[in-house]
């Protein structure tokens, strides 16, 4: 989709995906017991 036509840019899609993962992780893992979490992603 063309961002100029109301779609999302690739950067926006990646940012929304990262935010979704961060929200899910924060709901599952307590910050006090898991202060650091490493997420490895790729193709």
VMD Tcl script that draws the C-alpha trace (Angstrom):
set ca {
  {0.00 0.00 0.00}
  {1.18 3.45 -0.80}
  {1.46 5.66 2.32}
  {0.28 8.58 0.21}
  {-2.97 6.72 -0.47}
  {-3.77 5.97 3.17}
  {-1.66 2.84 3.65}
  {1.25 2.23 5.99}
  {4.93 2.56 5.20}
  {7.27 -0.36 5.89}
  {8.76 1.59 8.80}
  {5.31 2.09 10.34}
  {4.46 -1.60 9.98}
  {7.71 -2.63 11.67}
  {7.15 -0.13 14.48}
  {3.59 -1.37 15.09}
  {4.77 -4.99 15.10}
  {7.52 -4.19 17.63}
  {5.04 -2.34 19.82}
  {2.64 -5.30 19.73}
  {5.41 -7.68 20.80}
  {6.48 -5.33 23.60}
  {2.90 -5.06 24.89}
  {2.44 -8.83 24.84}
  {5.73 -9.45 26.65}
  {4.93 -6.85 29.31}
  {1.62 -8.62 30.04}
  {3.23 -12.06 30.38}
  {6.48 -11.27 32.21}
  {6.65 -9.18 35.38}
  {9.30 -6.45 35.25}
  {10.43 -7.23 38.82}
  {11.19 -10.89 38.12}
  {12.34 -10.40 34.50}
  {14.09 -7.00 34.31}
  {15.76 -7.85 30.99}
  {14.31 -9.71 28.04}
  {16.07 -10.40 24.75}
  {13.94 -10.77 21.63}
  {15.68 -12.09 18.50}
  {13.76 -11.82 15.24}
  {14.63 -12.07 11.61}
  {13.71 -13.49 8.26}
}
mol new
graphics top color blue
foreach p $ca { graphics top sphere $p radius 0.5 }
foreach p [lrange $ca 0 end-1] q [lrange $ca 1 end] { graphics top cylinder $p $q radius 0.2 }
display resetview
